[in-house]
Amino acid sequence: MKKIIMICLLLGSTMIMAEGRLNIVTGLEKAVISIDGKEVGKNYVESYPLHAGDHYVRIVKDGHLMYAKMVTIYDNELTTITS
């Protein structure tokens, strides 16, 4: 029984560790960048670590249209968004 629990724990921790990175580049000064509802930067984000899967990216600046996009992050890959 202990071996089964240990194997499950090891497999679970491997799945949690799957992550990639995200670059976000905007041409706007003081644009607020959020990922999954959390503010992560202004103007740009460089090599931001995220778990693999879908994430909601939003870029907002007063006087401009909001940019919003679902982005899929893949394990061990760098994804770049330019708005």
Long-range contacts (C-beta under 8 A, 24 or more apart in sequence): 16-51, 18-51, 18-52, 18-75, 19-49, 19-50, 19-51, 19-52, 19-73, 19-75, 19-76, 20-49, 20-50, 20-52, 20-73, 20-74, 20-75, 20-76, 20-77, 20-78, 20-79, 21-47, 21-48, 21-49, 21-50, 21-73, 21-77, 21-78, 21-79, 22-47, 22-48, 22-50, 22-55, 22-57, 22-71, 22-73, 22-78, 22-79, 22-80, 22-81, 23-47, 23-48, 23-78, 23-79, 23-80, 23-81, 24-48, 24-57, 24-59, 24-80, 24-81, 24-83, 25-80, 25-81, 25-82, 25-83, 26-59, 26-67, 26-82, 26-83, 27-83, 28-59, 28-61, 28-64, 30-61, 31-59, 31-60, 31-61, 31-64, 32-59, 32-60, 32-61, 33-57, 33-58, 33-59, 34-58, 34-59, 34-60, 47-78, 57-81, 59-83
